[in-house]
Amino acid sequence: MKTACLLLLVLGTALAADPCCYPDAFVVGKGSVAGMSVHGKGASISSDSSLAFDYPNKKAAEIISVFEMDKTTKYHVIFDYNTGTQYTYDETASKCWKTPLEGEMEHCVNANATFYGEVYLGDKQMTVDNFGYFLTEREAHGHVSLSVTKGTCLPSSFIFLGVARGVGTTAITGYYNYVGSIDDPSKYFDIPAACNKALIKDLPNIYPQLGLGL
């Protein structure tokens, strides 16, 4: 009996995946939807974006279209971890917010994440590893579930259930059309001219965005 228990323990340890690190540079599409409880009333919003991730240069950027009922708003968000600055440009209204960017740039699955197991997509065409952890930050706290491709650590999904900026939120993100390079860095990282006269005040609520969502 003891031998069997030890064997199961060894097998379980062998099969468990450790949190991995994402590729250093890539572009990937993000499709997201979120439900919120705002002052006791339900609300929903969705977004579609292109994310450029450049870890060697400590930068990331998203070009986002946010859909809320019959309204569409386009944003360009630049995360510059070298200077600790975030630029949020509302292309629709030609307004820009320049705000402090806190923390280090994410490069790996959270070190405290628990491995939930692996599943395959399609007819065993792709295997993904599933992880989960509890998020406790100033602007967001709750539970995160995410998945990455097995062996290559490409982002596959990200689910958040908790409170973001004081609002009860459930956000689900799926990633698609991965490209292992950034062919046009200026498209993502050049600071819009409007940001030279940036507005220093509270950011607009761009849901469902929780940092990079990785």
Order of alpha helices (4+ residues) and beta strands (2+ residues): alpha-beta-beta-beta-beta-beta-beta-beta-beta-beta-beta-beta-alpha
